[in-house]
Amino acid sequence: MYFGGSIALIAIGAILAFAVTDAINGVDLTMVGYICMAAGALGIVLSLIVNSRRGDAAVRDTRRDDIPPAR
């Protein structure tokens, strides 16, 4: 799940938690909304962690100036 999916989960969760006034027997829509928002926030945090680790591997290009060029 990347940023787009996480933001969508947060938006859907906020709509369920704060805007929906309907009731379904046996389902607390407010709690479902809070769970969706928490899952979206967790997805954003995990995406940031994974992307930061992926970027570190690409930066490790070592150059040495003290070795003469090959002929």
mmCIF file as gemmi writes it, N, C-alpha and C atoms, coordinates in Angstrom:
data_model
loop_
_atom_site.group_PDB
_atom_site.id
_atom_site.type_symbol
_atom_site.label_atom_id
_atom_site.label_alt_id
_atom_site.label_comp_id
_atom_site.label_asym_id
_atom_site.label_entity_id
_atom_site.label_seq_id
_atom_site.pdbx_PDB_ins_code
_atom_site.Cartn_x
_atom_site.Cartn_y
_atom_site.Cartn_z
_atom_site.occupancy
_atom_site.B_iso_or_equiv
_atom_site.pdbx_formal_charge
_atom_site.auth_seq_id
_atom_site.auth_asym_id
_atom_site.pdbx_PDB_model_num
ATOM 1 N N . MET Axp A 1 ? 0.861 -1.157 0 1 0 ? 1 A 1
ATOM 2 C CA . MET Axp A 1 ? 0 0 0 1 0 ? 1 A 1
ATOM 3 C C . MET Axp A 1 ? 0.915 1.23 0 1 0 ? 1 A 1
ATOM 4 N N . TYR Axp A 2 ? 0.671 2.128 -0.943 1 0 ? 2 A 1
ATOM 5 C CA . TYR Axp A 2 ? 1.478 3.327 -1.046 1 0 ? 2 A 1
ATOM 6 C C . TYR Axp A 2 ? 0.687 4.528 -0.561 1 0 ? 2 A 1
ATOM 7 N N . PHE Axp A 3 ? 1.195 5.721 -0.855 1 0 ? 3 A 1
ATOM 8 C CA . PHE Axp A 3 ? 0.58 6.931 -0.34 1 0 ? 3 A 1
ATOM 9 C C . PHE Axp A 3 ? -0.86 7.099 -0.799 1 0 ? 3 A 1
ATOM 10 N N . GLY Axp A 4 ? -1.134 6.814 -2.054 1 0 ? 4 A 1
ATOM 11 C CA . GLY Axp A 4 ? -2.495 7.001 -2.573 1 0 ? 4 A 1
ATOM 12 C C . GLY Axp A 4 ? -3.51 6.126 -1.864 1 0 ? 4 A 1
ATOM 13 N N . GLY Axp A 5 ? -3.183 4.86 -1.688 1 0 ? 5 A 1
ATOM 14 C CA . GLY Axp A 5 ? -4.085 3.958 -0.984 1 0 ? 5 A 1
ATOM 15 C C . GLY Axp A 5 ? -4.26 4.329 0.469 1 0 ? 5 A 1
ATOM 16 N N . SER Axp A 6 ? -3.185 4.781 1.082 1 0 ? 6 A 1
ATOM 17 C CA . SER Axp A 6 ? -3.256 5.184 2.485 1 0 ? 6 A 1
ATOM 18 C C . SER Axp A 6 ? -4.122 6.425 2.664 1 0 ? 6 A 1
ATOM 19 N N . ILE Axp A 7 ? -3.958 7.381 1.77 1 0 ? 7 A 1
ATOM 20 C CA . ILE Axp A 7 ? -4.773 8.595 1.854 1 0 ? 7 A 1
ATOM 21 C C . ILE Axp A 7 ? -6.238 8.271 1.599 1 0 ? 7 A 1
ATOM 22 N N . ALA Axp A 8 ? -6.495 7.345 0.667 1 0 ? 8 A 1
ATOM 23 C CA . ALA Axp A 8 ? -7.874 6.93 0.407 1 0 ? 8 A 1
ATOM 24 C C . ALA Axp A 8 ? -8.49 6.272 1.643 1 0 ? 8 A 1
ATOM 25 N N . LEU Axp A 9 ? -7.713 5.42 2.324 1 0 ? 9 A 1
ATOM 26 C CA . LEU Axp A 9 ? -8.222 4.795 3.552 1 0 ? 9 A 1
ATOM 27 C C . LEU Axp A 9 ? -8.533 5.834 4.623 1 0 ? 9 A 1
ATOM 28 N N . ILE Axp A 10 ? -7.669 6.82 4.757 1 0 ? 10 A 1
ATOM 29 C CA . ILE Axp A 10 ? -7.905 7.869 5.747 1 0 ? 10 A 1
ATOM 30 C C . ILE Axp A 10 ? -9.168 8.647 5.395 1 0 ? 10 A 1
ATOM 31 N N . ALA Axp A 11 ? -9.344 8.963 4.112 1 0 ? 11 A 1
ATOM 32 C CA . ALA Axp A 11 ? -10.529 9.725 3.696 1 0 ? 11 A 1
ATOM 33 C C . ALA Axp A 11 ? -11.806 8.919 3.907 1 0 ? 11 A 1
ATOM 34 N N . ILE Axp A 12 ? -11.799 7.65 3.527 1 0 ? 12 A 1
ATOM 35 C CA . ILE Axp A 12 ? -12.973 6.795 3.714 1 0 ? 12 A 1
ATOM 36 C C . ILE Axp A 12 ? -13.272 6.627 5.197 1 0 ? 12 A 1
ATOM 37 N N . GLY Axp A 13 ? -12.227 6.441 5.988 1 0 ? 13 A 1
ATOM 38 C CA . GLY Axp A 13 ? -12.413 6.316 7.433 1 0 ? 13 A 1
ATOM 39 C C . GLY Axp A 13 ? -12.993 7.568 8.062 1 0 ? 13 A 1
ATOM 40 N N . ALA Axp A 14 ? -12.523 8.728 7.598 1 0 ? 14 A 1
ATOM 41 C CA . ALA Axp A 14 ? -13.049 9.985 8.144 1 0 ? 14 A 1
ATOM 42 C C . ALA Axp A 14 ? -14.521 10.164 7.768 1 0 ? 14 A 1
ATOM 43 N N . ILE Axp A 15 ? -14.869 9.78 6.558 1 0 ? 15 A 1
ATOM 44 C CA . ILE Axp A 15 ? -16.275 9.872 6.154 1 0 ? 15 A 1
ATOM 45 C C . ILE Axp A 15 ? -17.134 8.954 7.011 1 0 ? 15 A 1
ATOM 46 N N . LEU Axp A 16 ? -16.673 7.732 7.22 1 0 ? 16 A 1
ATOM 47 C CA . LEU Axp A 16 ? -17.444 6.801 8.045 1 0 ? 16 A 1
ATOM 48 C C . LEU Axp A 16 ? -17.527 7.255 9.498 1 0 ? 16 A 1
ATOM 49 N N . ALA Axp A 17 ? -16.438 7.803 10.009 1 0 ? 17 A 1
ATOM 50 C CA . ALA Axp A 17 ? -16.412 8.172 11.429 1 0 ? 17 A 1
ATOM 51 C C . ALA Axp A 17 ? -17.181 9.45 11.723 1 0 ? 17 A 1
ATOM 52 N N . PHE Axp A 18 ? -17.142 10.419 10.817 1 0 ? 18 A 1
ATOM 53 C CA . PHE Axp A 18 ? -17.678 11.732 11.159 1 0 ? 18 A 1
ATOM 54 C C . PHE Axp A 18 ? -18.921 12.14 10.368 1 0 ? 18 A 1
ATOM 55 N N . ALA Axp A 19 ? -19.154 11.548 9.202 1 0 ? 19 A 1
ATOM 56 C CA . ALA Axp A 19 ? -20.234 12.054 8.348 1 0 ? 19 A 1
ATOM 57 C C . ALA Axp A 19 ? -21.419 11.103 8.227 1 0 ? 19 A 1
ATOM 58 N N . VAL Axp A 20 ? -21.22 9.827 8.424 1 0 ? 20 A 1
ATOM 59 C CA . VAL Axp A 20 ? -22.309 8.865 8.238 1 0 ? 20 A 1
ATOM 60 C C . VAL Axp A 20 ? -23.11 8.76 9.528 1 0 ? 20 A 1
ATOM 61 N N . THR Axp A 21 ? -24.417 8.915 9.4 1 0 ? 21 A 1
ATOM 62 C CA . THR Axp A 21 ? -25.278 8.805 10.58 1 0 ? 21 A 1
ATOM 63 C C . THR Axp A 21 ? -26.171 7.568 10.522 1 0 ? 21 A 1
ATOM 64 N N . ASP Axp A 22 ? -26.054 6.78 9.46 1 0 ? 22 A 1
ATOM 65 C CA . ASP Axp A 22 ? -26.821 5.541 9.363 1 0 ? 22 A 1
ATOM 66 C C . ASP Axp A 22 ? -26.336 4.528 10.387 1 0 ? 22 A 1
ATOM 67 N N . ALA Axp A 23 ? -27.137 3.496 10.574 1 0 ? 23 A 1
ATOM 68 C CA . ALA Axp A 23 ? -26.769 2.432 11.499 1 0 ? 23 A 1
ATOM 69 C C . ALA Axp A 23 ? -27.019 1.089 10.829 1 0 ? 23 A 1
ATOM 70 N N . ILE Axp A 24 ? -26.089 0.192 11.027 1 0 ? 24 A 1
ATOM 71 C CA . ILE Axp A 24 ? -26.226 -1.188 10.563 1 0 ? 24 A 1
ATOM 72 C C . ILE Axp A 24 ? -26.208 -2.061 11.814 1 0 ? 24 A 1
ATOM 73 N N . ASN Axp A 25 ? -27.141 -2.99 11.889 1 0 ? 25 A 1
ATOM 74 C CA . ASN Axp A 25 ? -27.209 -3.86 13.065 1 0 ? 25 A 1
ATOM 75 C C . ASN Axp A 25 ? -25.919 -4.651 13.223 1 0 ? 25 A 1
ATOM 76 N N . GLY Axp A 26 ? -25.308 -4.538 14.363 1 0 ? 26 A 1
ATOM 77 C CA . GLY Axp A 26 ? -24.105 -5.3 14.665 1 0 ? 26 A 1
ATOM 78 C C . GLY Axp A 26 ? -22.812 -4.674 14.171 1 0 ? 26 A 1
ATOM 79 N N . VAL Axp A 27 ? -22.867 -3.511 13.492 1 0 ? 27 A 1
ATOM 80 C CA . VAL Axp A 27 ? -21.665 -2.86 12.972 1 0 ? 27 A 1
ATOM 81 C C . VAL Axp A 27 ? -21.64 -1.417 13.464 1 0 ? 27 A 1
ATOM 82 N N . ASP Axp A 28 ? -20.564 -1.058 14.126 1 0 ? 28 A 1
ATOM 83 C CA . ASP Axp A 28 ? -20.368 0.316 14.576 1 0 ? 28 A 1
ATOM 84 C C . ASP Axp A 28 ? -19.558 1.043 13.509 1 0 ? 28 A 1
ATOM 85 N N . LEU Axp A 29 ? -20.242 1.841 12.689 1 0 ? 29 A 1
ATOM 86 C CA . LEU Axp A 29 ? -19.584 2.501 11.564 1 0 ? 29 A 1
ATOM 87 C C . LEU Axp A 29 ? -18.535 3.517 12.023 1 0 ? 29 A 1
ATOM 88 N N . THR Axp A 30 ? -18.728 4.102 13.181 1 0 ? 30 A 1
ATOM 89 C CA . THR Axp A 30 ? -17.722 5.028 13.7 1 0 ? 30 A 1
ATOM 90 C C . THR Axp A 30 ? -16.426 4.293 13.994 1 0 ? 30 A 1
ATOM 91 N N . MET Axp A 31 ? -16.521 3.128 14.607 1 0 ? 31 A 1
ATOM 92 C CA . MET Axp A 31 ? -15.325 2.345 14.903 1 0 ? 31 A 1
ATOM 93 C C . MET Axp A 31 ? -14.66 1.844 13.63 1 0 ? 31 A 1
ATOM 94 N N . VAL Axp A 32 ? -15.449 1.442 12.638 1 0 ? 32 A 1
ATOM 95 C CA . VAL Axp A 32 ? -14.89 1.023 11.352 1 0 ? 32 A 1
ATOM 96 C C . VAL Axp A 32 ? -14.13 2.189 10.724 1 0 ? 32 A 1
ATOM 97 N N . GLY Axp A 33 ? -14.672 3.392 10.834 1 0 ? 33 A 1
ATOM 98 C CA . GLY Axp A 33 ? -13.983 4.574 10.316 1 0 ? 33 A 1
ATOM 99 C C . GLY Axp A 33 ? -12.662 4.822 11.016 1 0 ? 33 A 1
ATOM 100 N N . TYR Axp A 34 ? -12.643 4.7 12.337 1 0 ? 34 A 1
ATOM 101 C CA . TYR Axp A 34 ? -11.398 4.887 13.075 1 0 ? 34 A 1
ATOM 102 C C . TYR Axp A 34 ? -10.369 3.825 12.701 1 0 ? 34 A 1
ATOM 103 N N . ILE Axp A 35 ? -10.811 2.599 12.503 1 0 ? 35 A 1
ATOM 104 C CA . ILE Axp A 35 ? -9.899 1.526 12.116 1 0 ? 35 A 1
ATOM 105 C C . ILE Axp A 35 ? -9.317 1.803 10.734 1 0 ? 35 A 1
ATOM 106 N N . CYS Axp A 36 ? -10.15 2.273 9.796 1 0 ? 36 A 1
ATOM 107 C CA . CYS Axp A 36 ? -9.654 2.613 8.457 1 0 ? 36 A 1
ATOM 108 C C . CYS Axp A 36 ? -8.642 3.752 8.518 1 0 ? 36 A 1
ATOM 109 N N . MET Axp A 37 ? -8.906 4.757 9.347 1 0 ? 37 A 1
ATOM 110 C CA . MET Axp A 37 ? -7.957 5.866 9.468 1 0 ? 37 A 1
ATOM 111 C C . MET Axp A 37 ? -6.636 5.4 10.076 1 0 ? 37 A 1
ATOM 112 N N . ALA Axp A 38 ? -6.696 4.515 11.06 1 0 ? 38 A 1
ATOM 113 C CA . ALA Axp A 38 ? -5.468 3.992 11.666 1 0 ? 38 A 1
ATOM 114 C C . ALA Axp A 38 ? -4.683 3.155 10.662 1 0 ? 38 A 1
ATOM 115 N N . ALA Axp A 39 ? -5.382 2.353 9.863 1 0 ? 39 A 1
ATOM 116 C CA . ALA Axp A 39 ? -4.699 1.546 8.849 1 0 ? 39 A 1
ATOM 117 C C . ALA Axp A 39 ? -4.054 2.438 7.795 1 0 ? 39 A 1
ATOM 118 N N . GLY Axp A 40 ? -4.715 3.525 7.425 1 0 ? 40 A 1
ATOM 119 C CA . GLY Axp A 40 ? -4.131 4.461 6.471 1 0 ? 40 A 1
ATOM 120 C C . GLY Axp A 40 ? -2.904 5.152 7.021 1 0 ? 40 A 1
ATOM 121 N N . ALA Axp A 41 ? -2.952 5.56 8.284 1 0 ? 41 A 1
ATOM 122 C CA . ALA Axp A 41 ? -1.791 6.197 8.908 1 0 ? 41 A 1
ATOM 123 C C . ALA Axp A 41 ? -0.628 5.227 9.009 1 0 ? 41 A 1
ATOM 124 N N . LEU Axp A 42 ? -0.92 3.983 9.367 1 0 ? 42 A 1
ATOM 125 C CA . LEU Axp A 42 ? 0.124 2.965 9.431 1 0 ? 42 A 1
ATOM 126 C C . LEU Axp A 42 ? 0.715 2.714 8.041 1 0 ? 42 A 1
ATOM 127 N N . GLY Axp A 43 ? -0.116 2.73 7.02 1 0 ? 43 A 1
ATOM 128 C CA . GLY Axp A 43 ? 0.37 2.549 5.655 1 0 ? 43 A 1
ATOM 129 C C . GLY Axp A 43 ? 1.302 3.664 5.226 1 0 ? 43 A 1
ATOM 130 N N . ILE Axp A 44 ? 1.002 4.893 5.611 1 0 ? 44 A 1
ATOM 131 C CA . ILE Axp A 44 ? 1.89 6.011 5.275 1 0 ? 44 A 1
ATOM 132 C C . ILE Axp A 44 ? 3.235 5.861 5.98 1 0 ? 44 A 1
ATOM 133 N N . VAL Axp A 45 ? 3.206 5.503 7.25 1 0 ? 45 A 1
ATOM 134 C CA . VAL Axp A 45 ? 4.451 5.333 8.005 1 0 ? 45 A 1
ATOM 135 C C . VAL Axp A 45 ? 5.293 4.212 7.399 1 0 ? 45 A 1
ATOM 136 N N . LEU Axp A 46 ? 4.67 3.081 7.087 1 0 ? 46 A 1
ATOM 137 C CA . LEU Axp A 46 ? 5.414 1.971 6.498 1 0 ? 46 A 1
ATOM 138 C C . LEU Axp A 46 ? 5.946 2.321 5.119 1 0 ? 46 A 1
ATOM 139 N N . SER Axp A 47 ? 5.192 3.068 4.339 1 0 ? 47 A 1
ATOM 140 C CA . SER Axp A 47 ? 5.671 3.493 3.03 1 0 ? 47 A 1
ATOM 141 C C . SER Axp A 47 ? 6.891 4.389 3.16 1 0 ? 47 A 1
ATOM 142 N N . LEU Axp A 48 ? 6.876 5.292 4.13 1 0 ? 48 A 1
ATOM 143 C CA . LEU Axp A 48 ? 8.034 6.153 4.344 1 0 ? 48 A 1
ATOM 144 C C . LEU Axp A 48 ? 9.26 5.354 4.755 1 0 ? 48 A 1
ATOM 145 N N . ILE Axp A 49 ? 9.073 4.357 5.612 1 0 ? 49 A 1
ATOM 146 C CA . ILE Axp A 49 ? 10.198 3.531 6.06 1 0 ? 49 A 1
ATOM 147 C C . ILE Axp A 49 ? 10.766 2.734 4.895 1 0 ? 49 A 1
ATOM 148 N N . VAL Axp A 50 ? 9.909 2.093 4.11 1 0 ? 50 A 1
ATOM 149 C CA . VAL Axp A 50 ? 10.373 1.273 2.993 1 0 ? 50 A 1
ATOM 150 C C . VAL Axp A 50 ? 11.06 2.138 1.943 1 0 ? 50 A 1
ATOM 151 N N . ASN Axp A 51 ? 10.491 3.294 1.633 1 0 ? 51 A 1
ATOM 152 C CA . ASN Axp A 51 ? 11.096 4.157 0.626 1 0 ? 51 A 1
ATOM 153 C C . ASN Axp A 51 ? 12.41 4.756 1.089 1 0 ? 51 A 1
ATOM 154 N N . SER Axp A 52 ? 12.571 5.024 2.369 1 0 ? 52 A 1
ATOM 155 C CA . SER Axp A 52 ? 13.836 5.562 2.847 1 0 ? 52 A 1
ATOM 156 C C . SER Axp A 52 ? 14.93 4.498 2.795 1 0 ? 52 A 1
ATOM 157 N N . ARG Axp A 53 ? 14.598 3.268 3.069 1 0 ? 53 A 1
ATOM 158 C CA . ARG Axp A 53 ? 15.595 2.194 2.982 1 0 ? 53 A 1
ATOM 159 C C . ARG Axp A 53 ? 15.967 1.904 1.537 1 0 ? 53 A 1
ATOM 160 N N . ARG Axp A 54 ? 15.007 1.998 0.631 1 0 ? 54 A 1
ATOM 161 C CA . ARG Axp A 54 ? 15.27 1.747 -0.776 1 0 ? 54 A 1
ATOM 162 C C . ARG Axp A 54 ? 16.202 2.815 -1.337 1 0 ? 54 A 1
ATOM 163 N N . GLY Axp A 55 ? 16.057 4.042 -0.882 1 0 ? 55 A 1
ATOM 164 C CA . GLY Axp A 55 ? 16.899 5.129 -1.364 1 0 ? 55 A 1
ATOM 165 C C . GLY Axp A 55 ? 18.335 5.025 -0.879 1 0 ? 55 A 1
ATOM 166 N N . ASP Axp A 56 ? 18.56 4.441 0.301 1 0 ? 56 A 1
ATOM 167 C CA . ASP Axp A 56 ? 19.915 4.309 0.828 1 0 ? 56 A 1
ATOM 168 C C . ASP Axp A 56 ? 20.774 3.394 -0.02 1 0 ? 56 A 1
ATOM 169 N N . ALA Axp A 57 ? 20.205 2.341 -0.581 1 0 ? 57 A 1
ATOM 170 C CA . ALA Axp A 57 ? 20.98 1.385 -1.364 1 0 ? 57 A 1
ATOM 171 C C . ALA Axp A 57 ? 21.471 2.008 -2.664 1 0 ? 57 A 1
ATOM 172 N N . ALA Axp A 58 ? 20.72 2.928 -3.232 1 0 ? 58 A 1
ATOM 173 C CA . ALA Axp A 58 ? 21.099 3.521 -4.503 1 0 ? 58 A 1
ATOM 174 C C . ALA Axp A 58 ? 22.166 4.602 -4.328 1 0 ? 58 A 1
ATOM 175 N N . VAL Axp A 59 ? 22.34 5.14 -3.132 1 0 ? 59 A 1
ATOM 176 C CA . VAL Axp A 59 ? 23.263 6.241 -2.922 1 0 ? 59 A 1
ATOM 177 C C . VAL Axp A 59 ? 24.681 5.753 -2.681 1 0 ? 59 A 1
ATOM 178 N N . ARG Axp A 60 ? 24.874 4.512 -2.366 1 0 ? 60 A 1
ATOM 179 C CA . ARG Axp A 60 ? 26.187 4.009 -1.965 1 0 ? 60 A 1
ATOM 180 C C . ARG Axp A 60 ? 27.11 3.765 -3.156 1 0 ? 60 A 1
ATOM 181 N N . ASP Axp A 61 ? 27.394 4.786 -3.904 1 0 ? 61 A 1
ATOM 182 C CA . ASP Axp A 61 ? 28.313 4.721 -5.029 1 0 ? 61 A 1
ATOM 183 C C . ASP Axp A 61 ? 29.639 5.296 -4.565 1 0 ? 61 A 1
ATOM 184 N N . THR Axp A 62 ? 30.655 4.466 -4.447 1 0 ? 62 A 1
ATOM 185 C CA . THR Axp A 62 ? 31.935 4.888 -3.909 1 0 ? 62 A 1
ATOM 186 C C . THR Axp A 62 ? 32.891 5.183 -5.052 1 0 ? 62 A 1
ATOM 187 N N . ARG Axp A 63 ? 33.503 6.332 -4.997 1 0 ? 63 A 1
ATOM 188 C CA . ARG Axp A 63 ? 34.504 6.707 -5.993 1 0 ? 63 A 1
ATOM 189 C C . ARG Axp A 63 ? 35.82 6.986 -5.272 1 0 ? 63 A 1
ATOM 190 N N . ARG Axp A 64 ? 36.884 6.541 -5.912 1 0 ? 64 A 1
ATOM 191 C CA . ARG Axp A 64 ? 38.207 6.763 -5.334 1 0 ? 64 A 1
ATOM 192 C C . ARG Axp A 64 ? 39.035 7.568 -6.305 1 0 ? 64 A 1
ATOM 193 N N . ASP Axp A 65 ? 39.536 8.694 -5.836 1 0 ? 65 A 1
ATOM 194 C CA . ASP Axp A 65 ? 40.34 9.563 -6.674 1 0 ? 65 A 1
ATOM 195 C C . ASP Axp A 65 ? 41.844 9.239 -6.613 1 0 ? 65 A 1
ATOM 196 N N . ASP Axp A 66 ? 42.267 8.424 -5.662 1 0 ? 66 A 1
ATOM 197 C CA . ASP Axp A 66 ? 43.682 8.159 -5.501 1 0 ? 66 A 1
ATOM 198 C C . ASP Axp A 66 ? 44.172 7.017 -6.39 1 0 ? 66 A 1
ATOM 199 N N . ILE Axp A 67 ? 43.3 6.37 -7.135 1 0 ? 67 A 1
ATOM 200 C CA . ILE Axp A 67 ? 43.695 5.285 -8.042 1 0 ? 67 A 1
ATOM 201 C C . ILE Axp A 67 ? 43.856 5.882 -9.437 1 0 ? 67 A 1
ATOM 202 N N . PRO Axp A 68 ? 44.992 5.651 -10.074 1 0 ? 68 A 1
ATOM 203 C CA . PRO Axp A 68 ? 45.185 6.21 -11.415 1 0 ? 68 A 1
ATOM 204 C C . PRO Axp A 68 ? 44.239 5.537 -12.409 1 0 ? 68 A 1
ATOM 205 N N . PRO Axp A 69 ? 43.826 6.258 -13.451 1 0 ? 69 A 1
ATOM 206 C CA . PRO Axp A 69 ? 42.909 5.674 -14.438 1 0 ? 69 A 1
ATOM 207 C C . PRO Axp A 69 ? 43.553 4.518 -15.199 1 0 ? 69 A 1
ATOM 208 N N . ALA Axp A 70 ? 42.762 3.556 -15.567 1 0 ? 70 A 1
ATOM 209 C CA . ALA Axp A 70 ? 43.248 2.396 -16.322 1 0 ? 70 A 1
ATOM 210 C C . ALA Axp A 70 ? 43.541 2.817 -17.751 1 0 ? 70 A 1
ATOM 211 N N . ARG Axp A 71 ? 44.593 2.185 -18.352 1 0 ? 71 A 1
ATOM 212 C CA . ARG Axp A 71 ? 44.952 2.522 -19.733 1 0 ? 71 A 1
ATOM 213 C C . ARG Axp A 71 ? 44.554 1.438 -20.664 1 0 ? 71 A 1
